Amino acid sequence: MTGTGSSTDVVVIGGGPGGSTVATMLARQGIDVLILERDRFPRHHVGESLLPASIPVLEELGVMPAVQQAGFLPKWGATMVWGSNAEPWSWYFRETNQKYPHSYQVWRPQFDQILLDNSRKIGVEVREGHRVVDVVFRDGRATGVRYSTEDGEEGTVDARFVVDASGQSGLIAHKLDSRQWDPFFRNLSVYAYFSGANRLSPPDDTNIFIESYPHGWLWCIPLHTGWSSVGAVVDSTTGQEGIRRDGLKGFLTGQIRQAPYTSEMLQHAEMALGPFIVKDWSYTSARFAGDGYILVGDAACFVDPLFSSGVHLALMAGVLAA
């Protein structure tokens, strides 16, 4: 089937935190915005540990009441086994940020749904189940997109401006061959969600826990659902060899066994969801913007997840893009 074309002021590819943020900010200015999202929300996504610097953006978007009502755990800081000290040590956001002393450990399907629903409330048109398959350029300028729906319908959208918030798929970066990989962070991650994990002792019981070990590092993030997000980050070559040998579950279990504190936290836990793999994520783009387009969030760049910066970069990029 072939659908008819349509037009809008701005078409946003992707309804994640970056896409919903730029759409909300633009719609407030009276600009017609259309989000095309390939999935149906709520959808799975990793990246649960937020930074306090994101709180002002969430306040500006008007979603803080919904975020607070969702019951997400407050994140006051981080507890780490890293460096010369073999014992866990903690740091707290209040040490450097008196105004915003905590952030949240969010369940991303719920958190992202809050942001996308807020865009709808502001007046953004959101079409889920619409996968953008190409960005149309005419005389060097982005002028719209082509999409296909989950029902096999195809269509086009003409737009004055295209925002690429397509995540790691990075439609425009790949089309223009502008993605640049970081040679020092060629890592991959295998992660899963566990039920029944032990938490750290108060006041660190809602902190993200990070433990380094000889082949990489592990995160353990407590969630309000009762699950914990647990992932191993290793060198890509080492990881792929281990996954071929042991499979995803065997590989992740083997990494956890090498980390004594994480192993103890998970000694009575069971894997409830996953495992999943994410790889080749440390990259940037030669250009973040061009004639008629701009890249937002993971579509533009991503760094090692140790810094919990992914969602914050998406939110701030959405604000700056708008």
Sequence and secondary structure as in RCSB ss.txt:
>XXXX:A:sequence
MTGTGSSTDVVVIGGGPGGSTVATMLARQGIDVLILERDRFPRHHVGESLLPASIPVLEELGVMPAVQQAGFLPK
WGATMVWGSNAEPWSWYFRETNQKYPHSYQVWRPQFDQILLDNSRKIGVEVREGHRVVDVVFRDGRATGVRYSTE
DGEEGTVDARFVVDASGQSGLIAHKLDSRQWDPFFRNLSVYAYFSGANRLSPPDDTNIFIESYPHGWLWCIPLHT
GWSSVGAVVDSTTGQEGIRRDGLKGFLTGQIRQAPYTSEMLQHAEMALGPFIVKDWSYTSARFAGDGYILVGDAA
CFVDPLFSSGVHLALMAGVLAA
>XXXX:A:secstr
 B   EEEEEEEE  SHHHHHHHHHHHTTT  EEEEESS SS      B  GGGHHHHHHHT HHHHHHTT EEE
 EEEEE TT  S EEEEGGGT SS   EEE  HHHHHHHHHHHHHHHT EEEETEEEEEEEEETTEEEEEEEEET
TS EEEEEEEEEEE  GGG HHHHHTT EEE TT  EEEEEEEEES     TTSTTSEEEEEETTEEEEEEE TT
SEEEEEEEEEHHHHHHHHHHHHHHHHHHHHHHT HHHHHHTTT EEEEEEEEEE   EEES SEETTEEE GGGT
 B  GGG  HHHHHHHHHHHH 
